[in-house]
């Protein structure tokens, strides 16, 4: 249930509602908007359904939330949430934020070469895996902490913020030390121990949709993080498994406007993993922006045929990434956004 306070409600009136919610054994969540405060009552709503909330001073109305994902729902918060990465990058606002880089960090020379190129073309965040979940146990699994250190060197030189994947709740503290944003990959979307641990940190989390996850399951995964205390979550559509075999996955762009109706969280799109085909990345990046995406995650490699992960088929070359950025800017402008 959400209790909407009147504009100008006093702190004393807000506190009284919070204590009332606690008295029923529910957990209050206070969200301060530009015009008014809304207070979520998290738990079994049935115990407070008949409470005359509107009779309390400062309360405008009480609304039940019917969806199971309470805190991330548009019913709970009507305004779009803006997620700040570092000091100067904001996801969810007017600007479309582009994250770009290799699938995995390989060497200092490699990550610096790519970081310099994508920064020059207008990317704001450098992506690169230090820990890589792979289907085969014999495949390259990433450089671990050494890869994190190389990402930090690239950030120092280029000014790009860093997003990288964390695979286990045991690694959260280590990745937190280096990264500006922590990524949950598709295989870990329902790793609930990891999600709860990420709910305890004060850095943004990029939550990729599971390759076989429904939209409700995806939003409930975000709810795990938010309900644990971290409200800085960005959702990433990266393709789902279907019967189609011509593409690596099926990029579900309909999820973008749908999720933005259901949730106040920002949504970005990864057309690289979503298609697995280099020649489809730019067209699908354009389509993602047209669908309302708040950002893009693009795989870029200067020598994709020799990438250590074997994902070169979906990586743009730096000059292709630069072309993509140039072609996206006028499209963003037509849509009333910037890039």
C-alpha positions in Angstrom: 0.0 0.0 0.0 1.1 3.6 -0.7 0.1 6.5 1.5 0.2 9.7 -0.4 0.9 12.8 1.7 -0.6 16.2 0.9 1.7 18.8 -0.5 3.3 20.6 2.3 2.8 17.8 4.8 5.0 18.4 7.9 7.8 16.1 9.1 5.7 15.4 12.2 2.8 14.2 10.1 5.1 12.0 8.0 6.6 10.5 11.1 3.2 9.7 12.5 2.3 7.7 9.4 5.6 5.9 9.5 5.1 4.9 13.1 1.5 3.8 12.4 2.8 1.5 9.6 5.4 0.0 12.0 2.8 -0.6 14.6 1.2 -3.2 12.3 4.5 -5.0 11.8 5.0 -3.6 8.3 8.1 -1.8 7.0 7.7 1.8 5.9 9.6 3.2 2.9 9.6 7.0 2.5 10.0 8.5 -1.0 10.4 12.3 -1.3 9.2 13.7 -4.6 9.4 17.2 -6.0 5.9 18.0 -4.8 4.9 15.5 -2.2 6.0 12.6 -0.1 4.7 9.1 -0.6 5.1 6.3 2.0 5.1 2.7 1.1 3.9 0.0 3.5 5.9 -3.1 2.7 4.4 -6.4 3.9 1.0 -8.0 4.2 -1.3 -5.2 3.1 -4.4 -7.0 4.4 -3.6 -6.0 8.0 -3.9 -2.3 7.1 -6.5 -2.3 4.4 -9.3 -1.0 6.7 -7.2 1.7 8.4 -8.7 5.1 7.9 -5.5 6.7 6.6 -7.2 9.7 5.1 -8.3 10.7 8.6 -4.7 11.2 9.7 -3.3 14.8 9.5 -1.3 15.4 6.3 -2.6 12.3 4.4 -4.1 12.8 1.0 -5.1 9.2 0.1 -4.1 5.6 0.4 -3.7 3.3 -2.6 -3.2 -0.4 -2.7 -0.4 -1.7 -4.9 -1.7 -4.7 -6.8 1.6 -5.9 -8.4 4.0 -8.1 -6.5 7.0 -5.8 -7.2 6.0 -2.9 -4.9 8.9 -0.5 -4.6 10.0 -0.6 -8.2 6.4 -0.2 -9.6 5.1 2.9 -11.3 2.2 2.7 -8.8 4.6 3.3 -5.9 6.4 6.2 -7.7 5.0 8.0 -10.7 8.2 10.1 -11.4 11.1 8.6 -13.4 14.0 7.6 -11.2 17.3 9.2 -12.1 20.4 7.1 -11.4 23.7 8.9 -10.9 26.9 7.1 -11.7 29.7 8.9 -10.2 29.3 12.7 -10.0 28.4 13.6 -13.6 26.7 10.7 -15.4 22.9 10.5 -15.0 20.8 7.6 -16.4 17.1 8.1 -16.9 17.0 11.8 -17.8 17.2 13.6 -21.0 20.6 12.3 -22.0 20.9 8.8 -23.5 24.0 7.2 -21.8 26.2 4.9 -23.8 28.3 2.2 -22.1 30.9 0.6 -24.4 33.9 -1.6 -24.2 35.1 -5.2 -24.6 33.4 -8.3 -23.4 36.4 -9.0 -21.2 39.5 -7.1 -20.0 42.5 -8.8 -21.6 45.6 -6.7 -21.3 46.4 -3.1 -20.2 47.2 -2.2 -23.9 43.8 -3.6 -25.0 41.6 -1.9 -22.4 43.4 1.4 -22.8 43.2 1.4 -26.6 39.4 0.6 -26.5 38.7 3.1 -23.7 40.4 5.9 -25.5 38.4 5.2 -28.7 35.0 5.0 -27.1 35.6 8.0 -24.9 36.6 10.0 -28.0 33.3 9.0 -29.7 31.1 10.0 -26.7 30.7 7.0 -24.5 30.3 7.9 -20.8 30.9 4.5 -19.2 33.4 1.8 -19.9 32.2 -1.7 -19.8 34.6 -4.7 -19.4 34.4 -8.0 -17.6 37.0 -8.9 -15.0 35.0 -11.9 -13.9 33.3 -13.8 -16.8 30.6 -16.4 -16.3 31.0 -18.9 -19.2 29.0 -21.8 -20.3 32.0 -24.0 -20.6 34.3 -24.4 -17.6 37.4 -24.5 -19.8 36.7 -21.1 -21.4 38.5 -17.9 -20.3 36.9 -16.8 -17.0 38.4 -13.3 -16.7 41.5 -11.8 -15.0 39.8 -11.2 -11.7 41.2 -8.5 -9.5 44.0 -7.8 -12.0 41.2 -6.9 -14.6 39.6 -4.6 -12.1 43.0 -2.8 -11.6 43.3 -2.4 -15.4 39.8 -0.9 -15.5 40.8 1.6 -12.8 43.8 2.6 -14.9 41.6 3.2 -17.9 39.2 5.3 -15.8 42.1 7.4 -14.5 43.3 8.1 -18.0 40.0 8.7 -19.9 37.6 9.9 -17.2 35.1 7.1 -18.1 33.1 5.6 -15.3 33.4 1.8 -14.9 30.7 -0.9 -15.0 31.7 -4.5 -14.5 30.0 -7.7 -13.6 30.0 -9.2 -10.1 29.2 -12.9 -10.1 29.0 -13.8 -6.4 27.9 -12.2 -3.1 31.5 -13.0 -1.9 32.9 -10.7 -4.6 30.7 -7.7 -4.0 33.2 -6.0 -1.6 36.1 -6.5 -4.0 34.2 -5.2 -7.1 32.7 -2.3 -5.1 36.3 -1.1 -4.4 37.0 -0.6 -8.1 33.7 -0.1 -10.0 31.4 2.9 -10.3 28.5 0.6 -11.2 28.1 -3.2 -10.5 26.5 -5.4 -13.1 24.4 -8.5 -12.5 24.6 -10.7 -15.6 21.8 -12.6 -17.2 22.8 -15.9 -15.5 22.7 -14.3 -12.0 19.5 -12.4 -12.3 17.9 -14.7 -9.8 20.9 -15.2 -7.6 19.0 -13.9 -4.6 21.9 -14.0 -2.2 23.8 -11.7 -4.6 20.8 -9.4 -5.1 20.4 -9.0 -1.4 24.0 -8.2 -0.9 23.9 -5.6 -3.7 21.0 -4.1 -1.8 23.3 -3.1 1.0 25.8 -1.0 -1.0 25.6 2.6 -2.0 26.6 2.3 -5.7 24.3 1.8 -8.7 23.5 -1.7 -10.0 22.9 -2.7 -13.6 20.5 -5.6 -13.6 20.4 -7.6 -16.9 17.3 -9.5 -17.8 17.6 -13.3 -17.5 17.8 -15.0 -20.9 14.6 -16.9 -20.0 13.0 -14.5 -17.6 9.6 -12.9 -17.8 9.2 -9.2 -17.3 7.6 -9.8 -13.9 10.5 -12.0 -12.8 12.9 -9.3 -14.0 11.1 -6.6 -12.0 10.9 -8.9 -8.9 14.7 -9.4 -9.1 15.0 -5.6 -9.0 12.7 -5.6 -6.1 15.1 -7.8 -4.1 17.8 -5.1 -4.5 15.6 -2.1 -3.8 13.8 -3.8 -0.8 17.2 -4.5 0.7 18.0 -0.8 0.7 19.7 0.1 -2.6 17.3 2.1 -4.8 19.9 2.8 -7.5 19.0 0.1 -10.1 19.1 0.3 -13.8 17.4 -2.4 -15.9 19.0 -3.8 -19.0 17.2 -5.7 -21.8 19.8 -8.0 -23.4 17.8 -10.5 -25.4 15.8 -13.6 -24.5 15.9 -17.2 -25.7 13.3 -18.1 -28.3 13.1 -20.7 -31.1 15.0 -18.3 -33.5 18.6 -19.4 -34.3 19.7 -16.8 -36.8 20.4 -14.4 -33.9 22.1 -15.3 -30.7 19.1 -14.2 -28.7 15.8 -12.4 -29.6 16.1 -8.7 -28.5 12.8 -7.9 -26.9 12.5 -4.2 -27.6 8.8 -4.2 -26.7 10.0 -4.7 -23.1 11.4 -1.1 -23.1 8.2 0.9 -23.3 6.3 -1.8 -21.4 8.7 -1.8 -18.4 8.8 2.0 -18.4 5.0 1.9 -18.0 5.3 -0.7 -15.2 8.3 0.7 -13.4 10.0 4.1 -12.6 13.5 2.6 -13.0 15.6 3.5 -16.1 15.9 0.9 -18.9 18.8 0.4 -21.2 19.4 -2.0 -24.1 22.3 -4.3 -25.0 22.0 -5.0 -28.8 25.4 -6.7 -28.9 24.4 -9.7 -26.7 20.8 -9.3 -27.9 21.6 -10.1 -31.5 25.1 -11.6 -31.4 25.7 -10.1 -34.9 27.9 -7.1 -35.6 25.8 -6.0 -38.6 22.6 -5.8 -36.5 24.0 -3.8 -33.5 23.7 -0.3 -35.1 20.1 -0.9 -36.5 18.9 -2.3 -33.2 20.6 0.5 -31.2 18.6 3.0 -33.2 15.4 1.0 -32.6 16.2 0.9 -28.9 16.4 4.6 -28.7 13.2 5.0 -30.7 11.5 2.6 -28.2 12.5 4.9 -25.4 15.7 3.3 -24.0 17.6 5.5 -21.5 20.9 4.1 -22.6 22.9 1.5 -24.6 25.5 -1.1 -23.8 27.7 -1.8 -26.8 30.5 -4.3 -27.2 33.6 -2.8 -28.8 36.9 -4.4 -29.6 39.8 -3.2 -31.8 40.7 -6.8 -32.8 37.4 -8.8 -32.4 38.5 -11.8 -34.3 41.2 -12.5 -31.7 39.2 -11.6 -28.6 39.9 -13.9 -25.6 36.2 -14.7 -25.1 35.4 -15.6 -28.7 32.6 -13.0 -28.7 34.1 -11.0 -31.5 31.2 -11.7 -33.9 29.1 -9.2 -31.9 31.7 -6.6 -31.3 31.9 -3.3 -33.2 35.2 -2.0 -34.3 36.1 1.5 -32.9 35.3 3.2 -36.2 32.0 1.4 -36.4 31.2 2.6 -32.9 32.1 6.1 -33.9 29.8 5.9 -36.9 27.0 4.6 -34.7 27.3 7.5 -32.2 27.2 10.0 -35.1 24.1 8.4 -36.6 22.3 8.2 -33.2 22.7 11.9 -32.3 20.2 13.3 -34.8 17.7 10.5 -33.9 18.0 11.4 -30.2 17.4 15.0 -31.0 14.2 14.2 -33.0 13.0 12.4 -29.9 13.7 15.3 -27.6 16.8 13.8 -26.1 20.5 14.1 -26.4 23.5 11.8 -26.7 
